């Protein structure tokens, strides 16, 4: 079937092509009667907009972008982003708006993608995730004037709209919980050091540990299962093993639980484990994993509403500690027991 053109709508409506263009692009300059007549003819002809032409004219594309600077295999394994994207889609979909998703290897490629999308008018705005320290994407978005929402603390957004999680408060809650169980040697298996939210958690852990008289150590990894397992084995096999380990995501925590069990170390008798980004994975393990969590799908929905111009309150979401079976009181002989089991 041939595409219905503006010329045909103008002929059927008895008005100029210019008037039809004003109506179909929702611009002023025509009477209410003319607008109603043109829209009626367009409906009768089953007219749909030509998105390419609308983009060239500067009209909205009804599409928003999400560029993930991650390894593609990591995205498939980590539940967090699947829930986050579902939340974005729940808001965009109900408004008949599309989400354009692209996975890229690094931040430089992500920035180039933003520039390309904006120059070609392929999207109306973007969601920025995994913000780095001194992230070049923030400056670029400000330079080209591309609408965006930064997923992270407002201090990372460079004045752009943002929705984030209160990572410092969450770290303080975890340390207070573990210190209350008697743990005095806590380790954290963190995400990449260049991520801004990792830096916030690093600093918060040091401050909270000092406040509770706790010895704390952070080991940076890459959010992968292999990274979590490797870091766990190194921590528990070292000369001063911790009695509790906190992981920056659920995937590393599940892998850490498996690694500890493989070393003959009991959870939570010998070591307590806490995950970040609570998910079904944390509830499917044995023992089940204590986790810091919040409604990630609702978080994604809040980001989408902010992207569309709505005011979102609160701008900082606070995760809650969900206690399960992987945490217990610190054993009085945790260090010698762990070393003995590690060497067996």
C-alpha positions as CSV (number, residue, x, y, z in Angstrom):
1,X,0.0,0.0,0.0
2,X,1.3,3.4,-1.0
3,X,2.2,5.9,1.8
4,X,-0.4,8.6,2.3
5,X,1.2,11.9,1.5
6,X,0.6,15.5,2.7
7,X,-0.4,16.4,-0.9
8,X,-3.3,13.9,-0.8
9,X,-4.5,15.1,2.7
10,X,-4.4,18.7,1.4
11,X,-6.4,17.8,-1.7
12,X,-9.0,15.9,0.3
13,X,-9.2,18.7,2.9
14,X,-9.3,21.6,0.4
15,X,-6.4,23.4,2.1
16,X,-2.8,24.1,1.3
17,X,0.1,21.6,2.0
18,X,1.5,24.2,4.3
19,X,-1.6,24.2,6.4
20,X,-1.6,20.4,6.6
21,X,2.1,20.5,7.7
22,X,1.2,22.9,10.5
23,X,-1.6,20.7,11.7
24,X,0.3,17.4,11.5
25,X,3.3,18.9,13.3
26,X,1.0,20.4,16.0
27,X,2.1,24.0,15.2
28,X,0.0,27.2,15.4
29,X,-1.1,29.2,12.4
30,X,-4.4,27.5,11.3
31,X,-7.9,27.8,12.6
32,X,-9.6,25.3,14.8
33,X,-12.0,24.4,12.0
34,X,-9.2,23.7,9.5
35,X,-7.2,21.7,12.1
36,X,-10.3,19.5,12.9
37,X,-10.9,19.0,9.1
38,X,-7.3,18.0,8.4
39,X,-7.1,15.6,11.3
40,X,-10.4,14.0,10.3
41,X,-9.1,13.4,6.7
42,X,-5.8,12.1,8.1
43,X,-7.6,9.6,10.3
44,X,-9.8,8.5,7.4
45,X,-6.7,7.9,5.2
46,X,-4.9,6.0,8.1
47,X,-2.0,8.5,7.8
48,X,1.1,7.8,10.0
49,X,4.0,10.2,10.4
50,X,7.2,9.7,8.4
51,X,9.8,9.7,11.2
52,X,12.7,10.4,9.0
53,X,11.0,13.5,7.6
54,X,10.0,14.6,11.1
55,X,13.6,14.3,12.3
56,X,14.8,16.5,9.4
57,X,12.2,19.1,10.2
58,X,13.3,19.2,13.9
59,X,10.1,17.5,15.2
60,X,10.3,15.0,18.0
61,X,11.4,11.5,17.3
62,X,9.4,9.9,20.2
63,X,12.5,7.8,20.9
64,X,14.9,8.0,23.8
65,X,18.4,6.4,24.1
66,X,20.3,4.3,26.6
67,X,23.9,3.5,25.9
68,X,25.5,0.9,28.2
69,X,29.3,1.1,28.4
70,X,29.6,-2.5,29.6
71,X,30.6,-5.8,28.2
72,X,27.6,-7.4,26.4
73,X,28.0,-10.7,28.3
74,X,27.9,-8.9,31.6
75,X,24.6,-7.2,30.7
76,X,23.0,-10.6,30.0
77,X,24.2,-12.0,33.3
78,X,23.3,-9.2,35.7
79,X,19.7,-8.9,36.8
80,X,19.9,-5.2,37.7
81,X,19.9,-3.8,34.2
82,X,17.1,-6.0,33.0
83,X,14.9,-4.7,35.9
84,X,16.0,-1.1,35.3
85,X,15.2,-1.2,31.5
86,X,11.8,-2.8,32.3
87,X,11.2,0.3,34.5
88,X,12.1,2.7,31.8
89,X,9.9,0.8,29.3
90,X,6.9,0.8,31.7
91,X,6.8,4.6,31.4
92,X,7.9,5.1,27.8
93,X,5.7,2.3,26.5
94,X,2.5,3.6,28.0
95,X,3.1,6.9,26.1
96,X,4.0,5.1,22.8
97,X,7.6,6.2,23.1
98,X,10.5,3.9,22.1
99,X,13.8,3.1,23.8
100,X,16.9,2.8,21.7
101,X,19.5,0.6,23.4
102,X,23.1,0.2,22.5
103,X,25.9,-1.6,24.3
104,X,29.4,-0.2,23.7
105,X,32.8,-1.1,25.1
106,X,33.8,2.1,26.7
107,X,32.8,5.7,27.7
108,X,34.5,7.2,24.6
109,X,32.3,5.2,22.3
110,X,29.3,6.1,24.4
111,X,30.1,9.8,23.9
112,X,30.6,9.3,20.2
113,X,27.2,7.6,20.1
114,X,25.5,10.5,21.8
115,X,27.0,12.9,19.3
116,X,25.9,10.8,16.3
117,X,22.4,10.3,17.6
118,X,21.9,14.0,18.3
119,X,23.4,15.2,15.0
120,X,21.1,12.8,13.1
121,X,18.1,13.7,15.4
122,X,17.6,10.0,16.2
123,X,16.6,10.5,19.8
124,X,14.9,13.2,21.9
125,X,17.2,12.6,24.9
126,X,19.3,10.0,26.7
127,X,19.7,8.2,30.1
128,X,23.3,8.3,31.3
129,X,24.4,5.3,33.5
130,X,27.7,4.1,35.1
131,X,29.0,7.7,35.5
132,X,32.8,7.9,35.9
133,X,34.9,10.3,37.9
134,X,35.2,13.4,35.7
135,X,33.0,11.7,33.1
136,X,33.5,13.3,29.7
137,X,29.9,12.4,28.7
138,X,28.5,15.0,31.1
139,X,30.5,17.8,29.5
140,X,29.6,16.7,26.0
141,X,25.9,16.6,26.7
142,X,26.1,20.1,28.1
143,X,28.0,21.3,25.1
144,X,25.6,19.9,22.4
145,X,22.5,20.7,24.4
146,X,21.2,17.1,24.3
147,X,18.4,16.5,27.0
148,X,19.6,13.9,29.5
149,X,19.1,12.4,32.9
150,X,22.1,11.2,34.9
151,X,21.5,8.1,36.9
152,X,23.6,8.9,40.0
153,X,24.2,11.4,42.8
154,X,23.5,15.1,41.9
155,X,27.1,15.9,42.6
156,X,28.0,13.8,39.5
157,X,25.6,15.3,37.1
158,X,27.2,18.6,36.3
159,X,23.9,20.4,36.7
160,X,22.0,18.0,34.4
161,X,18.8,16.4,35.8
162,X,19.5,13.4,37.9
163,X,18.0,10.5,39.9
164,X,20.3,8.5,42.1
165,X,20.7,6.2,45.1
166,X,22.0,7.3,48.5
167,X,25.0,5.0,48.4
168,X,26.8,6.7,51.4
169,X,23.7,6.1,53.6
170,X,23.4,2.5,52.5
171,X,27.1,1.8,53.3
172,X,26.6,3.3,56.7
173,X,23.6,1.0,57.3
174,X,25.5,-2.1,56.3
175,X,28.5,-1.3,58.5
176,X,26.2,-0.5,61.5
177,X,24.4,-3.8,61.0
178,X,27.6,-5.9,60.8
179,X,29.3,-4.0,63.7
180,X,26.2,-4.7,65.7
181,X,26.8,-8.4,65.1
182,X,30.3,-8.1,66.5
183,X,32.2,-8.0,63.2
184,X,35.5,-6.0,63.5
185,X,37.1,-7.1,60.2
186,X,34.9,-6.2,57.1
187,X,35.9,-6.4,53.5
188,X,34.2,-5.1,50.4
189,X,34.4,-6.5,46.9
190,X,33.7,-3.3,44.9
191,X,33.0,-2.4,41.3
192,X,35.6,-0.7,39.1
193,X,37.4,2.1,40.9
194,X,36.7,4.6,38.1
195,X,33.0,4.6,38.6
196,X,31.7,7.5,40.6
197,X,29.3,5.6,42.8
198,X,32.2,3.1,43.6
199,X,34.2,6.1,44.8
200,X,31.3,7.3,47.0
201,X,31.0,3.8,48.5
202,X,34.8,3.6,49.1
203,X,34.8,6.9,51.0
204,X,31.6,6.0,52.9
205,X,33.0,2.6,54.0
206,X,36.2,4.2,55.4
207,X,34.2,6.8,57.3
208,X,31.6,4.3,58.7
209,X,34.3,1.8,59.7
210,X,36.3,4.5,61.6
211,X,33.1,5.5,63.4
212,X,32.5,1.9,64.6
213,X,36.1,1.0,65.3
214,X,36.0,-1.6,62.5
215,X,38.9,-2.7,60.3
216,X,37.7,-2.3,56.6
217,X,39.3,-3.2,53.3
218,X,38.1,-2.7,49.7
219,X,39.1,-4.8,46.7
220,X,38.0,-3.5,43.3
221,X,36.6,-5.9,40.8
222,X,34.5,-5.8,37.6
223,X,31.0,-6.9,38.7
224,X,31.4,-10.3,37.1
225,X,30.9,-13.7,38.7
226,X,34.6,-14.6,38.0
227,X,35.7,-11.3,39.6
228,X,33.6,-11.9,42.7
229,X,34.9,-15.4,43.1
230,X,38.5,-14.5,42.6
231,X,38.4,-11.6,45.1
232,X,36.6,-13.8,47.7
233,X,39.3,-16.5,47.5
234,X,42.0,-13.9,47.9
235,X,40.4,-12.3,50.9
236,X,39.6,-15.6,52.7
237,X,43.0,-17.1,51.9
238,X,44.9,-14.1,53.1
239,X,46.8,-13.7,56.5
240,X,44.0,-11.6,58.1
241,X,40.7,-12.8,56.6
242,X,37.6,-10.8,57.2
243,X,34.6,-12.1,59.2
244,X,32.2,-10.3,56.8
245,X,32.3,-9.4,53.1
246,X,30.0,-6.9,51.3
247,X,29.7,-7.1,47.5
248,X,28.8,-4.3,45.2
249,X,26.3,-6.4,43.2
250,X,24.3,-9.6,43.5
251,X,26.2,-11.6,40.9
252,X,29.6,-11.2,42.7
253,X,27.9,-12.1,46.0
254,X,26.5,-15.3,44.7
255,X,29.9,-16.2,43.2
256,X,31.5,-15.3,46.5
257,X,29.2,-17.6,48.4
258,X,30.1,-20.5,46.0
259,X,33.9,-19.7,46.4
260,X,33.7,-19.6,50.2
261,X,31.9,-23.0,50.2
262,X,34.5,-24.4,47.8
263,X,37.2,-23.4,50.3
264,X,35.3,-25.3,53.1
265,X,34.4,-22.0,54.8
266,X,30.9,-22.0,56.3
267,X,28.4,-19.1,55.7
268,X,27.4,-17.5,58.0
269,X,29.3,-19.5,60.8
270,X,32.8,-18.5,59.7
271,X,32.0,-15.5,57.5
272,X,28.9,-13.3,56.9
273,X,28.1,-12.1,53.4
274,X,26.0,-9.1,52.2
275,X,25.0,-8.4,48.6
276,X,24.1,-5.1,46.9
277,X,21.2,-4.9,44.4
278,X,18.9,-7.5,45.9
279,X,17.4,-9.8,43.3
280,X,15.9,-13.3,42.8
281,X,19.5,-14.6,42.8
282,X,19.9,-13.6,46.4
283,X,16.8,-15.5,47.4
284,X,17.7,-18.6,45.4
285,X,21.0,-19.4,47.2
286,X,21.7,-21.5,50.3
287,X,21.9,-19.9,52.6
288,X,19.9,-17.0,51.2
289,X,21.8,-13.8,51.0
290,X,21.3,-10.7,53.1
291,X,21.2,-7.8,50.7
292,X,20.8,-4.0,50.2
293,X,17.9,-3.5,47.9
294,X,15.3,-1.2,46.5
295,X,12.7,-1.5,43.7
296,X,14.9,-1.3,40.7
297,X,12.0,-1.3,38.2
298,X,10.4,1.6,40.1
299,X,13.8,3.4,40.0
300,X,13.9,3.0,36.2
301,X,10.4,4.3,35.9
302,X,11.4,7.4,38.0
303,X,14.3,8.0,35.7
304,X,12.0,7.8,32.7
305,X,9.6,10.3,34.2
306,X,12.5,12.7,34.9
307,X,13.6,12.3,31.3
308,X,10.2,13.3,30.1
309,X,10.3,16.5,32.3
310,X,8.4,15.4,35.4
311,X,9.5,16.3,38.8
312,X,10.6,13.2,40.7
313,X,10.8,13.2,44.5
314,X,13.0,12.0,46.1
315,X,15.9,12.5,43.8
316,X,18.0,10.1,46.0
317,X,16.5,6.6,46.6
318,X,17.7,4.9,49.8
319,X,18.2,1.2,49.7
320,X,17.0,-1.0,52.6
321,X,18.8,-3.8,54.3
322,X,17.0,-7.1,53.8
323,X,18.2,-9.5,56.4
324,X,18.4,-13.2,55.4
325,X,20.4,-16.2,56.4
326,X,23.9,-15.3,55.2
327,X,24.7,-13.0,58.2
328,X,25.3,-14.0,61.8
329,X,27.3,-12.9,64.9
330,X,31.0,-12.8,64.4
331,X,32.7,-16.0,65.6
332,X,35.2,-15.4,68.4
333,X,37.8,-17.5,66.5
334,X,37.0,-16.4,63.0
335,X,40.5,-15.8,61.8
336,X,42.2,-19.1,62.8
337,X,39.1,-21.1,61.7
338,X,39.1,-19.5,58.3
339,X,42.9,-20.0,57.8
340,X,42.7,-23.6,58.8
341,X,39.8,-24.4,56.5
342,X,41.4,-22.5,53.6
343,X,44.6,-24.6,53.9
344,X,42.7,-27.9,53.8
